[in-house]
Amino acid sequence: MSVENRSLKDKIVSLSNDIDRMTRAKPTVDPILQQENQRLKHDLQEIRRDNDFITSECNDLRTQLAQQNTRQKSEFADVYATMKRDSDELKKEIRSLNYENEKLLKQLEMARSVSSVS
């Protein structure tokens, strides 16, 4: 084997050993990266808490709005029913007054005809 081949073979063995050693070794984590990772995790937790709070508030407001809407519909239904009843009573009273007016007009005509005959 030539010196050049032996030298290349030694380099290959050395590189293989380096690769094996590097794959078996635990990767070292940079403390600055660890700190940044922790900060980002904390920020993410804060954002999730804020999101949960906002979602809860929105749900509460949606529920309140639905309850208010139901109350308003009920109040409008009551007002409509009252106005309808009042309107029906007024129509009935108008019919009664029109009937009474017709009666009085007939009595007046009769009284005029009797007084013009006499």
C-alpha positions as CSV (number, residue, x, y, z in Angstrom):
1,M,0.0,0.0,0.0
2,S,1.4,3.3,-0.9
3,V,2.0,6.1,1.6
4,E,-0.6,8.2,-0.1
5,N,-3.2,5.5,0.2
6,R,-2.3,4.8,3.9
7,S,-2.5,8.6,4.6
8,L,-6.0,8.8,3.0
9,K,-7.1,5.6,4.8
10,D,-5.9,7.2,8.1
11,K,-7.8,10.4,7.4
12,I,-10.9,8.4,6.6
13,V,-10.6,6.5,9.9
14,S,-10.0,9.7,11.7
15,L,-13.0,11.4,10.1
16,S,-15.2,8.3,10.9
17,N,-14.1,8.4,14.5
18,D,-14.9,12.1,14.7
19,I,-18.3,11.6,13.2
20,D,-19.0,8.7,15.6
21,R,-17.9,10.8,18.5
22,M,-20.0,13.8,17.4
23,T,-23.2,11.7,16.9
24,R,-22.8,10.1,20.3
25,A,-22.1,13.4,22.2
26,K,-25.0,15.4,23.5
27,P,-25.4,18.6,21.7
28,T,-24.6,21.5,23.9
29,V,-27.3,24.1,24.2
30,D,-26.4,27.7,24.2
31,P,-27.6,29.3,27.5
32,I,-28.6,32.4,25.6
33,L,-30.8,30.3,23.3
34,Q,-32.2,28.5,26.3
35,Q,-33.1,31.8,28.0
36,E,-34.7,33.0,24.8
37,N,-36.6,29.8,24.4
38,Q,-37.9,30.1,28.0
39,R,-38.9,33.8,27.4
40,L,-40.8,32.8,24.2
41,K,-42.6,30.0,26.0
42,H,-43.6,32.4,28.8
43,D,-44.8,34.9,26.2
44,L,-46.8,32.2,24.4
45,Q,-48.4,31.2,27.7
46,E,-49.3,34.9,28.4
47,I,-50.8,35.2,24.9
48,R,-52.8,32.0,25.4
49,R,-54.1,33.3,28.8
50,D,-55.1,36.6,27.2
51,N,-56.8,34.8,24.3
52,D,-58.7,32.6,26.8
53,F,-59.8,35.7,28.7
54,I,-60.9,37.6,25.6
55,T,-62.7,34.5,24.3
56,S,-64.5,34.2,27.7
57,E,-65.4,37.9,27.7
58,C,-66.8,37.6,24.1
59,N,-68.9,34.6,25.1
60,D,-70.2,36.4,28.1
61,L,-71.1,39.5,26.0
62,R,-72.7,37.3,23.4
63,T,-74.8,35.6,26.1
64,Q,-75.8,39.0,27.6
65,L,-76.7,40.3,24.2
66,A,-78.9,37.3,23.5
67,Q,-80.7,37.7,26.9
68,Q,-81.2,41.4,26.2
69,N,-82.5,40.6,22.7
70,T,-85.0,38.1,24.2
71,R,-86.1,40.6,26.8
72,Q,-86.6,43.3,24.1
73,K,-88.6,41.0,21.9
74,S,-90.8,40.1,24.9
75,E,-91.3,43.8,25.7
76,F,-92.1,44.6,22.1
77,A,-94.6,41.7,22.0
78,D,-96.2,43.1,25.2
79,V,-96.4,46.6,23.7
80,Y,-97.8,45.3,20.5
81,A,-100.4,43.3,22.3
82,T,-101.4,46.3,24.4
83,M,-101.6,48.6,21.3
84,K,-103.6,46.0,19.4
85,R,-106.1,45.6,22.3
86,D,-106.4,49.4,22.6
87,S,-106.8,49.7,18.9
88,D,-109.6,47.1,18.8
89,E,-111.3,48.8,21.8
90,L,-111.1,52.2,20.0
91,K,-112.5,50.7,16.8
92,K,-115.4,49.1,18.8
93,E,-116.0,52.5,20.5
94,I,-116.0,54.3,17.1
95,R,-118.5,51.9,15.7
96,S,-120.7,52.4,18.7
97,L,-120.4,56.2,18.4
98,N,-121.2,56.0,14.7
99,Y,-124.3,54.0,15.4
100,E,-125.3,56.4,18.2
101,N,-124.6,59.3,15.8
102,E,-126.8,57.7,13.1
103,K,-129.6,57.3,15.6
104,L,-129.4,60.9,16.7
105,L,-129.4,62.1,13.1
106,K,-132.5,60.1,12.4
107,Q,-134.2,61.5,15.6
108,L,-133.2,65.0,14.5
109,E,-134.6,64.5,11.0
110,M,-137.8,63.2,12.6
111,A,-138.0,66.1,14.9
112,R,-137.5,68.5,12.0
113,S,-140.1,66.8,9.9
114,V,-142.6,66.9,12.8
115,S,-141.8,70.6,13.5
116,S,-142.1,71.5,9.8
117,V,-145.5,69.7,9.5
118,S,-146.9,71.5,12.5
